[in-house]
Amino acid sequence: MVLLAFQEVRLIPDGTLIIHIALILLMIWVLNRTFFRPVNRILEARERNKGGRSSEAREILKNIGEKQSRYDAAMLEARSAGYELIERERAQAIVGRQEKLGAVKEEVAEIIARENRELDVQKSAARTSIAAEAEKMAERISASILKQA
């Protein structure tokens, strides 16, 4: 069947083939001049503009990177200053606490010394009182023993 189709169509090159090739070449030349070259120029211009935007975008990204690095450096410096301030305040608070603690310790030591002096006075008074009472009791006991004897 395929053979029958080829047998009926006779493709024999003749003079019209050259005319067809010439027409195709002429059509390619006309299309290049009227359609493809202007389209290619537009595409190249668009690519150049896109490349310009790309360099503009790169410049913007570079600026953003610089600003980000400055921001990071400023934040690091601010954090360092903040930590330094906190540490300084903490050290001052510790010194203040130590001073107050020292004052309270001195006050407590004074109170203890005063109370110890009062206890010593009370002890000596109690000893004197007990010694006097013991003397009286001893006299009573010896008087009561002598009475019985």
Buried (B, 14 or more C-beta within 10 A) or exposed (E): EEEEEEEEEEEEEEEEEEEEEEEEEEEEEEEEEEEEEEEEEEEEEEEEEEEEEEEEEEEEEEEEEEEEEEEEEEEEEEEEEEEEEEEEEEEEEEEEEEEEEEEEEEEEEEEEEEEEEEEEEEEEEEEEEEEEEEEEEEEEEEEEEEEEE
